Amino acid sequence: MHTPIEVNAVAGSKECRVKTRKRAFSHISMSYIDIYIAKTTNS
């Protein structure tokens, strides 16, 4: 019962890590773009 769940967790951890990293990167880049747009529009 436990082995397939653990195997899936180990196999999926790399994919989850990549997904979260991509999501975090896109979120950070979007916030930077928002800040840049706000700066350019204000000045």
mmCIF file as Biopython writes it, N, C-alpha, C and O atoms, coordinates in Angstrom:
data_model
#
loop_
_atom_site.group_PDB
_atom_site.id
_atom_site.type_symbol
_atom_site.label_atom_id
_atom_site.label_alt_id
_atom_site.label_comp_id
_atom_site.label_asym_id
_atom_site.label_entity_id
_atom_site.label_seq_id
_atom_site.pdbx_PDB_ins_code
_atom_site.Cartn_x
_atom_site.Cartn_y
_atom_site.Cartn_z
_atom_site.occupancy
_atom_site.B_iso_or_equiv
_atom_site.auth_seq_id
_atom_site.auth_asym_id
_atom_site.pdbx_PDB_model_num
ATOM 1   N N  . MET A ? 1  ? 0.833  -1.211 0.000   1.0 0.0 1  A 1 
ATOM 2   C CA . MET A ? 1  ? 0.000  0.000  0.000   1.0 0.0 1  A 1 
ATOM 3   C C  . MET A ? 1  ? 0.870  1.264  0.000   1.0 0.0 1  A 1 
ATOM 4   O O  . MET A ? 1  ? 0.583  2.227  -0.710  1.0 0.0 1  A 1 
ATOM 5   N N  . HIS A ? 2  ? 1.926  1.243  0.800   1.0 0.0 2  A 1 
ATOM 6   C CA . HIS A ? 2  ? 2.709  2.471  0.948   1.0 0.0 2  A 1 
ATOM 7   C C  . HIS A ? 2  ? 3.697  2.693  -0.194  1.0 0.0 2  A 1 
ATOM 8   O O  . HIS A ? 2  ? 4.011  3.834  -0.533  1.0 0.0 2  A 1 
ATOM 9   N N  . THR A ? 3  ? 4.189  1.600  -0.788  1.0 0.0 3  A 1 
ATOM 10  C CA . THR A ? 3  ? 5.260  1.774  -1.776  1.0 0.0 3  A 1 
ATOM 11  C C  . THR A ? 3  ? 4.839  2.619  -2.982  1.0 0.0 3  A 1 
ATOM 12  O O  . THR A ? 3  ? 5.594  3.517  -3.354  1.0 0.0 3  A 1 
ATOM 13  N N  . PRO A ? 4  ? 3.676  2.389  -3.621  1.0 0.0 4  A 1 
ATOM 14  C CA . PRO A ? 4  ? 3.347  3.204  -4.793  1.0 0.0 4  A 1 
ATOM 15  C C  . PRO A ? 4  ? 3.207  4.681  -4.459  1.0 0.0 4  A 1 
ATOM 16  O O  . PRO A ? 4  ? 3.580  5.535  -5.263  1.0 0.0 4  A 1 
ATOM 17  N N  . ILE A ? 5  ? 2.673  4.992  -3.282  1.0 0.0 5  A 1 
ATOM 18  C CA . ILE A ? 5  ? 2.512  6.393  -2.876  1.0 0.0 5  A 1 
ATOM 19  C C  . ILE A ? 5  ? 3.887  7.041  -2.716  1.0 0.0 5  A 1 
ATOM 20  O O  . ILE A ? 5  ? 4.111  8.162  -3.172  1.0 0.0 5  A 1 
ATOM 21  N N  . GLU A ? 6  ? 4.807  6.321  -2.062  1.0 0.0 6  A 1 
ATOM 22  C CA . GLU A ? 6  ? 6.143  6.886  -1.868  1.0 0.0 6  A 1 
ATOM 23  C C  . GLU A ? 6  ? 6.866  7.038  -3.199  1.0 0.0 6  A 1 
ATOM 24  O O  . GLU A ? 6  ? 7.556  8.030  -3.434  1.0 0.0 6  A 1 
ATOM 25  N N  . VAL A ? 7  ? 6.699  6.040  -4.071  1.0 0.0 7  A 1 
ATOM 26  C CA . VAL A ? 7  ? 7.344  6.119  -5.387  1.0 0.0 7  A 1 
ATOM 27  C C  . VAL A ? 7  ? 6.787  7.309  -6.160  1.0 0.0 7  A 1 
ATOM 28  O O  . VAL A ? 7  ? 7.541  8.053  -6.786  1.0 0.0 7  A 1 
ATOM 29  N N  . ASN A ? 8  ? 5.477  7.486  -6.118  1.0 0.0 8  A 1 
ATOM 30  C CA . ASN A ? 8  ? 4.871  8.622  -6.807  1.0 0.0 8  A 1 
ATOM 31  C C  . ASN A ? 8  ? 5.358  9.940  -6.211  1.0 0.0 8  A 1 
ATOM 32  O O  . ASN A ? 8  ? 5.595  10.902 -6.941  1.0 0.0 8  A 1 
ATOM 33  N N  . ALA A ? 9  ? 5.505  9.987  -4.900  1.0 0.0 9  A 1 
ATOM 34  C CA . ALA A ? 9  ? 5.961  11.212 -4.258  1.0 0.0 9  A 1 
ATOM 35  C C  . ALA A ? 9  ? 7.381  11.539 -4.687  1.0 0.0 9  A 1 
ATOM 36  O O  . ALA A ? 9  ? 7.705  12.691 -4.974  1.0 0.0 9  A 1 
ATOM 37  N N  . VAL A ? 10 ? 8.234  10.501 -4.729  1.0 0.0 10 A 1 
ATOM 38  C CA . VAL A ? 10 ? 9.630  10.729 -5.129  1.0 0.0 10 A 1 
ATOM 39  C C  . VAL A ? 10 ? 9.700  11.127 -6.598  1.0 0.0 10 A 1 
ATOM 40  O O  . VAL A ? 10 ? 10.450 12.032 -6.962  1.0 0.0 10 A 1 
ATOM 41  N N  . ALA A ? 11 ? 8.919  10.451 -7.447  1.0 0.0 11 A 1 
ATOM 42  C CA . ALA A ? 11 ? 8.953  10.746 -8.874  1.0 0.0 11 A 1 
ATOM 43  C C  . ALA A ? 11 ? 8.321  12.110 -9.154  1.0 0.0 11 A 1 
ATOM 44  O O  . ALA A ? 11 ? 8.791  12.838 -10.028 1.0 0.0 11 A 1 
ATOM 45  N N  . GLY A ? 12 ? 7.267  12.462 -8.426  1.0 0.0 12 A 1 
ATOM 46  C CA . GLY A ? 12 ? 6.570  13.717 -8.668  1.0 0.0 12 A 1 
ATOM 47  C C  . GLY A ? 12 ? 7.215  14.908 -7.992  1.0 0.0 12 A 1 
ATOM 48  O O  . GLY A ? 12 ? 6.914  16.051 -8.339  1.0 0.0 12 A 1 
ATOM 49  N N  . SER A ? 13 ? 8.106  14.663 -7.023  1.0 0.0 13 A 1 
ATOM 50  C CA . SER A ? 13 ? 8.700  15.780 -6.293  1.0 0.0 13 A 1 
ATOM 51  C C  . SER A ? 13 ? 9.514  16.655 -7.236  1.0 0.0 13 A 1 
ATOM 52  O O  . SER A ? 13 ? 9.500  17.881 -7.118  1.0 0.0 13 A 1 
ATOM 53  N N  . LYS A ? 14 ? 10.229 16.023 -8.177  1.0 0.0 14 A 1 
ATOM 54  C CA . LYS A ? 14 ? 11.044 16.799 -9.113  1.0 0.0 14 A 1 
ATOM 55  C C  . LYS A ? 14 ? 10.142 17.650 -10.003 1.0 0.0 14 A 1 
ATOM 56  O O  . LYS A ? 14 ? 10.423 18.826 -10.236 1.0 0.0 14 A 1 
ATOM 57  N N  . GLU A ? 15 ? 9.053  17.050 -10.503 1.0 0.0 15 A 1 
ATOM 58  C CA . GLU A ? 15 ? 8.127  17.800 -11.353 1.0 0.0 15 A 1 
ATOM 59  C C  . GLU A ? 15 ? 7.479  18.936 -10.568 1.0 0.0 15 A 1 
ATOM 60  O O  . GLU A ? 15 ? 7.353  20.052 -11.071 1.0 0.0 15 A 1 
ATOM 61  N N  . CYS A ? 16 ? 7.068  18.646 -9.328  1.0 0.0 16 A 1 
ATOM 62  C CA . CYS A ? 16 ? 6.442  19.674 -8.503  1.0 0.0 16 A 1 
ATOM 63  C C  . CYS A ? 16 ? 7.427  20.804 -8.241  1.0 0.0 16 A 1 
ATOM 64  O O  . CYS A ? 16 ? 7.060  21.979 -8.255  1.0 0.0 16 A 1 
ATOM 65  N N  . ARG A ? 17 ? 8.685  20.437 -8.003  1.0 0.0 17 A 1 
ATOM 66  C CA . ARG A ? 17 ? 9.694  21.455 -7.732  1.0 0.0 17 A 1 
ATOM 67  C C  . ARG A ? 17 ? 9.864  22.364 -8.941  1.0 0.0 17 A 1 
ATOM 68  O O  . ARG A ? 17 ? 9.938  23.586 -8.805  1.0 0.0 17 A 1 
ATOM 69  N N  . VAL A ? 18 ? 9.925  21.757 -10.132 1.0 0.0 18 A 1 
ATOM 70  C CA . VAL A ? 18 ? 10.092 22.548 -11.352 1.0 0.0 18 A 1 
ATOM 71  C C  . VAL A ? 18 ? 8.871  23.439 -11.562 1.0 0.0 18 A 1 
ATOM 72  O O  . VAL A ? 18 ? 9.003  24.610 -11.919 1.0 0.0 18 A 1 
ATOM 73  N N  . LYS A ? 19 ? 7.677  22.876 -11.338 1.0 0.0 19 A 1 
ATOM 74  C CA . LYS A ? 19 ? 6.450  23.662 -11.524 1.0 0.0 19 A 1 
ATOM 75  C C  . LYS A ? 19 ? 6.420  24.843 -10.560 1.0 0.0 19 A 1 
ATOM 76  O O  . LYS A ? 19 ? 6.126  25.968 -10.964 1.0 0.0 19 A 1 
ATOM 77  N N  . THR A ? 20 ? 6.722  24.592 -9.287  1.0 0.0 20 A 1 
ATOM 78  C CA . THR A ? 20 ? 6.676  25.674 -8.306  1.0 0.0 20 A 1 
ATOM 79  C C  . THR A ? 20 ? 7.734  26.713 -8.631  1.0 0.0 20 A 1 
ATOM 80  O O  . THR A ? 20 ? 7.505  27.912 -8.472  1.0 0.0 20 A 1 
ATOM 81  N N  . ARG A ? 21 ? 8.912  26.245 -9.095  1.0 0.0 21 A 1 
ATOM 82  C CA . ARG A ? 21 ? 9.969  27.200 -9.432  1.0 0.0 21 A 1 
ATOM 83  C C  . ARG A ? 21 ? 9.532  28.072 -10.595 1.0 0.0 21 A 1 
ATOM 84  O O  . ARG A ? 21 ? 9.722  29.288 -10.564 1.0 0.0 21 A 1 
ATOM 85  N N  . LYS A ? 22 ? 8.940  27.454 -11.635 1.0 0.0 22 A 1 
ATOM 86  C CA . LYS A ? 22 ? 8.464  28.227 -12.783 1.0 0.0 22 A 1 
ATOM 87  C C  . LYS A ? 22 ? 7.373  29.201 -12.349 1.0 0.0 22 A 1 
ATOM 88  O O  . LYS A ? 22 ? 7.358  30.359 -12.765 1.0 0.0 22 A 1 
ATOM 89  N N  . ARG A ? 23 ? 6.449  28.708 -11.495 1.0 0.0 23 A 1 
ATOM 90  C CA . ARG A ? 23 ? 5.345  29.558 -11.040 1.0 0.0 23 A 1 
ATOM 91  C C  . ARG A ? 23 ? 5.889  30.732 -10.232 1.0 0.0 23 A 1 
ATOM 92  O O  . ARG A ? 23 ? 5.454  31.869 -10.411 1.0 0.0 23 A 1 
ATOM 93  N N  . ALA A ? 24 ? 6.849  30.452 -9.334  1.0 0.0 24 A 1 
ATOM 94  C CA . ALA A ? 24 ? 7.425  31.518 -8.515  1.0 0.0 24 A 1 
ATOM 95  C C  . ALA A ? 24 ? 8.166  32.505 -9.405  1.0 0.0 24 A 1 
ATOM 96  O O  . ALA A ? 24 ? 8.069  33.715 -9.197  1.0 0.0 24 A 1 
ATOM 97  N N  . PHE A ? 25 ? 8.913  32.005 -10.405 1.0 0.0 25 A 1 
ATOM 98  C CA . PHE A ? 25 ? 9.670  32.891 -11.290 1.0 0.0 25 A 1 
ATOM 99  C C  . PHE A ? 25 ? 8.722  33.792 -12.069 1.0 0.0 25 A 1 
ATOM 100 O O  . PHE A ? 25 ? 8.955  34.997 -12.171 1.0 0.0 25 A 1 
ATOM 101 N N  . SER A ? 26 ? 7.648  33.215 -12.622 1.0 0.0 26 A 1 
ATOM 102 C CA . SER A ? 26 ? 6.697  34.012 -13.390 1.0 0.0 26 A 1 
ATOM 103 C C  . SER A ? 26 ? 6.020  35.034 -12.483 1.0 0.0 26 A 1 
ATOM 104 O O  . SER A ? 26 ? 5.778  36.169 -12.896 1.0 0.0 26 A 1 
ATOM 105 N N  . HIS A ? 27 ? 5.712  34.632 -11.239 1.0 0.0 27 A 1 
ATOM 106 C CA . HIS A ? 27 ? 5.080  35.552 -10.299 1.0 0.0 27 A 1 
ATOM 107 C C  . HIS A ? 27 ? 6.018  36.712 -9.984  1.0 0.0 27 A 1 
ATOM 108 O O  . HIS A ? 27 ? 5.594  37.867 -9.961  1.0 0.0 27 A 1 
ATOM 109 N N  . ILE A ? 28 ? 7.307  36.404 -9.739  1.0 0.0 28 A 1 
ATOM 110 C CA . ILE A ? 28 ? 8.282  37.452 -9.418  1.0 0.0 28 A 1 
ATOM 111 C C  . ILE A ? 28 ? 8.465  38.374 -10.619 1.0 0.0 28 A 1 
ATOM 112 O O  . ILE A ? 28 ? 8.485  39.595 -10.463 1.0 0.0 28 A 1 
ATOM 113 N N  . SER A ? 29 ? 8.599  37.798 -11.821 1.0 0.0 29 A 1 
ATOM 114 C CA . SER A ? 29 ? 8.812  38.620 -13.009 1.0 0.0 29 A 1 
ATOM 115 C C  . SER A ? 29 ? 7.599  39.510 -13.262 1.0 0.0 29 A 1 
ATOM 116 O O  . SER A ? 29 ? 7.754  40.665 -13.661 1.0 0.0 29 A 1 
ATOM 117 N N  . MET A ? 30 ? 6.391  38.986 -13.036 1.0 0.0 30 A 1 
ATOM 118 C CA . MET A ? 30 ? 5.195  39.802 -13.223 1.0 0.0 30 A 1 
ATOM 119 C C  . MET A ? 30 ? 5.171  40.958 -12.238 1.0 0.0 30 A 1 
ATOM 120 O O  . MET A ? 30 ? 4.801  42.073 -12.608 1.0 0.0 30 A 1 
ATOM 121 N N  . SER A ? 31 ? 5.557  40.715 -10.992 1.0 0.0 31 A 1 
ATOM 122 C CA . SER A ? 31 ? 5.572  41.785 -9.998  1.0 0.0 31 A 1 
ATOM 123 C C  . SER A ? 31 ? 6.621  42.825 -10.373 1.0 0.0 31 A 1 
ATOM 124 O O  . SER A ? 31 ? 6.392  44.023 -10.208 1.0 0.0 31 A 1 
ATOM 125 N N  . TYR A ? 32 ? 7.784  42.371 -10.882 1.0 0.0 32 A 1 
ATOM 126 C CA . TYR A ? 32 ? 8.811  43.319 -11.317 1.0 0.0 32 A 1 
ATOM 127 C C  . TYR A ? 32 ? 8.287  44.170 -12.470 1.0 0.0 32 A 1 
ATOM 128 O O  . TYR A ? 32 ? 8.517  45.379 -12.506 1.0 0.0 32 A 1 
ATOM 129 N N  . ILE A ? 33 ? 7.579  43.537 -13.417 1.0 0.0 33 A 1 
ATOM 130 C CA . ILE A ? 33 ? 7.013  44.274 -14.551 1.0 0.0 33 A 1 
ATOM 131 C C  . ILE A ? 33 ? 6.003  45.297 -14.042 1.0 0.0 33 A 1 
ATOM 132 O O  . ILE A ? 33 ? 5.982  46.434 -14.515 1.0 0.0 33 A 1 
ATOM 133 N N  . ASP A ? 34 ? 5.165  44.903 -13.080 1.0 0.0 34 A 1 
ATOM 134 C CA . ASP A ? 34 ? 4.187  45.836 -12.517 1.0 0.0 34 A 1 
ATOM 135 C C  . ASP A ? 34 ? 4.890  47.018 -11.869 1.0 0.0 34 A 1 
ATOM 136 O O  . ASP A ? 34 ? 4.478  48.162 -12.059 1.0 0.0 34 A 1 
ATOM 137 N N  . ILE A ? 35 ? 5.951  46.757 -11.103 1.0 0.0 35 A 1 
ATOM 138 C CA . ILE A ? 35 ? 6.696  47.840 -10.449 1.0 0.0 35 A 1 
ATOM 139 C C  . ILE A ? 35 ? 7.321  48.746 -11.506 1.0 0.0 35 A 1 
ATOM 140 O O  . ILE A ? 35 ? 7.277  49.970 -11.384 1.0 0.0 35 A 1 
ATOM 141 N N  . TYR A ? 36 ? 7.907  48.138 -12.550 1.0 0.0 36 A 1 
ATOM 142 C CA . TYR A ? 36 ? 8.547  48.916 -13.615 1.0 0.0 36 A 1 
ATOM 143 C C  . TYR A ? 36 ? 7.518  49.806 -14.306 1.0 0.0 36 A 1 
ATOM 144 O O  . TYR A ? 36 ? 7.782  50.982 -14.557 1.0 0.0 36 A 1 
ATOM 145 N N  . ILE A ? 37 ? 6.349  49.251 -14.613 1.0 0.0 37 A 1 
ATOM 146 C CA . ILE A ? 37 ? 5.290  50.029 -15.268 1.0 0.0 37 A 1 
ATOM 147 C C  . ILE A ? 37 ? 4.842  51.161 -14.346 1.0 0.0 37 A 1 
ATOM 148 O O  . ILE A ? 37 ? 4.646  52.289 -14.799 1.0 0.0 37 A 1 
ATOM 149 N N  . ALA A ? 38 ? 4.680  50.867 -13.057 1.0 0.0 38 A 1 
ATOM 150 C CA . ALA A ? 38 ? 4.253  51.894 -12.110 1.0 0.0 38 A 1 
ATOM 151 C C  . ALA A ? 38 ? 5.293  53.011 -12.043 1.0 0.0 38 A 1 
ATOM 152 O O  . ALA A ? 38 ? 4.933  54.188 -12.006 1.0 0.0 38 A 1 
ATOM 153 N N  . LYS A ? 39 ? 6.578  52.654 -12.026 1.0 0.0 39 A 1 
ATOM 154 C CA . LYS A ? 39 ? 7.635  53.673 -11.972 1.0 0.0 39 A 1 
ATOM 155 C C  . LYS A ? 39 ? 7.615  54.534 -13.229 1.0 0.0 39 A 1 
ATOM 156 O O  . LYS A ? 39 ? 7.688  55.760 -13.140 1.0 0.0 39 A 1 
ATOM 157 N N  . THR A ? 40 ? 7.518  53.906 -14.398 1.0 0.0 40 A 1 
ATOM 158 C CA . THR A ? 40 ? 7.571  54.656 -15.650 1.0 0.0 40 A 1 
ATOM 159 C C  . THR A ? 40 ? 6.341  55.554 -15.786 1.0 0.0 40 A 1 
ATOM 160 O O  . THR A ? 40 ? 6.457  56.678 -16.276 1.0 0.0 40 A 1 
ATOM 161 N N  . THR A ? 41 ? 5.185  55.090 -15.368 1.0 0.0 41 A 1 
ATOM 162 C CA . THR A ? 41 ? 3.975  55.896 -15.501 1.0 0.0 41 A 1 
ATOM 163 C C  . THR A ? 41 ? 3.988  57.053 -14.504 1.0 0.0 41 A 1 
ATOM 164 O O  . THR A ? 41 ? 3.497  58.139 -14.811 1.0 0.0 41 A 1 
ATOM 165 N N  . ASN A ? 42 ? 4.545  56.830 -13.315 1.0 0.0 42 A 1 
ATOM 166 C CA . ASN A ? 42 ? 4.572  57.895 -12.313 1.0 0.0 42 A 1 
ATOM 167 C C  . ASN A ? 42 ? 5.556  58.994 -12.712 1.0 0.0 42 A 1 
ATOM 168 O O  . ASN A ? 42 ? 5.273  60.175 -12.515 1.0 0.0 42 A 1 
ATOM 169 N N  . SER A ? 43 ? 6.701  58.619 -13.267 1.0 0.0 43 A 1 
ATOM 170 C CA . SER A ? 43 ? 7.715  59.605 -13.647 1.0 0.0 43 A 1 
ATOM 171 C C  . SER A ? 43 ? 7.493  60.050 -15.091 1.0 0.0 43 A 1 
ATOM 172 O O  . SER A ? 43 ? 8.243  60.880 -15.603 1.0 0.0 43 A 1 
#
